[in-house]
Amino acid sequence: MSVGEDRNGFVVTVLSTFARLGLDSWNETAELVTQRRSIAILTYPFSAEKPDVPIYKALCALSYLNDDNKRLRISHQHTAVT
């Protein structure tokens, strides 16, 4: 599942997000799946403005794990859009 693109135009996926965090993406995914927990991924565009500074635009991606009705954030990533 794609969550967007990084600043070099490469597709960012849930698996690559784990890898970017230094985690073994296959082991992390297998563990989450075998625990029968729900995972939610939220993506959204973001922009911020400051006087005398170019507008910052990014694609944000958050992933959450539902663990016994507690939503735990697994990752949060901003990828600048040029």
C-alpha positions, 0 to 999 in steps of 0.5 A, spaced: 500 500 500 502 506 497 502 512 502 505 517 497 512 519 494 519 521 498 522 527 495 526 523 490 519 521 487 520 514 490 513 511 492 513 510 500 509 504 502 508 501 509 514 496 508 518 502 506 516 506 512 518 500 517 525 500 513 526 507 514 525 507 521 531 502 521 526 496 523 525 489 519 519 491 515 517 484 514 518 481 521 514 488 523 509 486 518 508 479 520 508 480 527 502 485 527 498 481 522 499 475 527 497 479 533 490 480 529 490 488 530 488 493 526 492 498 522 490 505 520 494 509 515 492 516 514 495 521 509 494 528 507 497 534 504 500 539 508 502 547 507 505 552 512 506 559 510 511 564 514 512 571 512 518 572 507 519 565 506 517 560 501 510 556 502 512 549 505 508 543 502 508 536 504 505 530 504 504 527 511 503 520 512 501 517 519 500 509 521 496 507 527 496 500 531 489 499 534 491 495 540 486 493 545 482 499 543 488 504 544 490 507 538 498 507 538 502 511 533 507 507 529 510 512 524 509 519 522 512 522 516 513 528 512 515 528 505 516 535 502 513 536 495 517 541 490 
